[in-house]
Amino acid sequence: MSNMFHSDLDYSFARRLFWGRTFGLFIRECREKAHRSVVQAAGLADMAISDWQAMEAGLAPDPEQIHTIADALGLGHDIVERLAMFCQDAWDS
């Protein structure tokens, strides 16, 4: 039986990718429900537009930005903190 992942490194990468994309999808859906563009949300979070786009595409943001992301989306800090905790594998190396 062929193993899809050839090493622990491959598994680690896949795990980070999965949880990063899960986090990004949630953030994008919340942004859209708040009727904010990427430009608006990034500005409210004091982030570069490219950083916001990268986050929505699956790159885990700097954990220090969790509160500004929540504020930009009109969400409680606890909601985004819990999501980040749930998706913590996205931040693991």
N, C-alpha and C positions, 0 to 999 in steps of 0.2 A: 504494500500500500504506500503510495507516494505521500510524502509529507509536504503540505503547502508551504510551510515555513521551514527554511533550511537551518536556521540558527535562532538563538535567543534574541539576537539583534533584530532579525526580521520580525519576530513576534512583538518585540518592544515597539518597533516602528509602527506596525499595524495597529497595535493597541492605542498608541498616541494618536494616530491618524483617525481611528474610529471615534474616540472620545472628543478629539478636537472638532471633528465634523459635527458630532452630536451637539456640542456646545454652540458652534457656529450656526447651526440650523435653528436652534432655539432662539438665539439672539436675532437672527434675520426675521423669524416669524414675529417676534415681539416688536421689532422695529416697524415692520409692515403694519401690524395691528395698531401701532401708535401713529400711523400715517406720517412717518418720517422717512426722508430720503437718507441715503448713506451719508451724504454731505452734511445734512442737518444733524444726524445722530453723532457723527464723528466730531463735529464742532461742539456739540453739547457735552461730549465726553472729553473734550480737549485732547483729541487724538488726531493723527494724520488720517486723511481719507484712505490712503493705502493700507494703513494699519487696521482700520475698521474692516475694509474689504478682506484683508488677509484673515482676520478673526472669523468673519462669516464663512470664509472658504475652508476653515479648519485649523488655522494656526492659533494656538492658545495664546491669549493676551497675557500681558504682564499681570500677575496676581494683584499688584498694587492698583490696577485700574478697575477692579471689579466694582467698586462703589461709583465711580464716574460713569461706567457703562450702565449700571442700574439707573442712575439719575437721568441719563440721556434717554432712557426708554420709559421713564416714569414708573419704574418698578421699585419695590422695596429692596433694600440691600440684602435682607435675609433670603429673598428668592434667588438672586443671582449667586450669593455665597453658597447656598445649598446646591445649586446647579453645578457650580465650580467644584464643590466637594464631591458630588456625584461623578463628575467628569474628570476627577483629579489625575487620572492616568494620562490625560492630554498634557499635563505639565511635567510628568515624570520623565527623567532622561533614560 
